[in-house]
């Protein structure tokens, strides 16, 4: 009840307040900022209520709202033009750049070998490097080598045996650059 009377007093003070020119600078700033805070809060509240009407997980969802179903193009995707979509695109670009940098490092420190591995002179040359050597060289560039290697293997840019590589025990695993 005290809060309600306080907010009523503030609103009445804003309506009955003399023009800012008649007040000292400190008082004028205070009245303008309280009114501005109230307007900003109401604006945010209205925008949030509209957003919640579109949110399929909110209790405020409109019953007529069409919720994306599995298999649709926009299922599991952020709204187009949203900050979430932009952050996802930026992250994808960053990781792609790290994968390309990893491939370049493998090209620079790797050895050229025949693809069949028997020493014959076939045209299928592949650049390979042992995980231990790559780890020692790459640790000065990034601390996420294994994650980037897994991403590069998923994109079919590199190949190696095993599901995961561990420093020390997998130092002799050969990583082959496929492209």
MODAGI-V337760 format. One record per residue. PHI is phi in radians with two decimals (none if undefined). Layout:
# MODAGI-V337760
PHI + PHI
This chain:
# MODAGI-V337760
none + -1.14 + -1.15 + -1.10 + -1.19 + -1.16 + -1.16 + -1.13 + -1.12 + -1.16 + -1.11 + -1.16 + -1.11 + -1.18 + -1.25 + -1.67 + -1.21 + -1.19 + -1.02 + -1.00 + -1.19 + -1.45 + -1.80 + -1.24 + -1.03 + -1.09 + -1.18 + -1.09 + -1.10 + -1.12 + -1.16 + -1.11 + -1.23 + -1.15 + -1.12 + -1.12 + -1.06 + -1.10 + -1.15 + -1.11 + -1.11 + -1.14 + -1.08 + -1.07 + -1.07 + -1.12 + -1.11 + -1.16 + -1.11 + -1.15 + -1.10 + -1.12 + -1.17 + -1.60 + -1.37 + -1.18 + -1.68 + -1.56 + -1.31 + -1.54 + -1.11 + -1.19 + -1.12 + -1.48 + -1.16 + -1.49 + -1.65 + -1.03 + -1.83 + -0.97 + 1.72 + -1.34 + -1.09 + -1.63 + -1.21 + 1.31 + -2.01 + -1.25 + -1.06 + -1.13 + 1.49 + -1.42 + -1.13 + -1.10 + -1.10 + -1.13 + -1.11 + -1.10 + -1.13 + -1.10 + -1.13 + -1.08 + -1.10 + -1.09 + -1.15 + -1.07 + -1.14 + -1.16 + -1.13 + -1.12 + -1.13 + -1.07 + -1.07 + -1.18 + -1.11 + -1.10 + -1.07 + -1.30 + -1.82 + -1.40 + -1.96 + -1.43 + -2.31 + -1.27 + -1.18 + -1.39 + 1.33 + -1.67 + 1.53 + -1.26 + -1.60 + -1.57 + -1.37 + -1.43 + -1.50 + -2.29 + -1.64 + -2.24 + -2.65 + -1.37 + -1.02 + -1.06 + -1.13 + -1.11 + -1.08 + -1.10 + -1.34 + -1.42 + -1.07 + -1.38 + -1.65 + -2.65 + -1.74 + -2.04 + -1.01 + -1.12 + -1.09 + -1.23 + -1.08 + -1.11 + -1.14 + -1.14 + -1.19 + -1.09 + -1.50 + 1.05 + -1.71 + -2.34 + -2.52 + -2.76 + -1.44 + 1.62 + -1.48 + -2.41 + -1.95 + -2.10 + -1.10 + 1.69 + -1.33 + -1.95 + -1.07 + -1.72 + -1.22 + -1.55 + -1.88 + -1.87 + -1.48 + -1.54 + -2.27
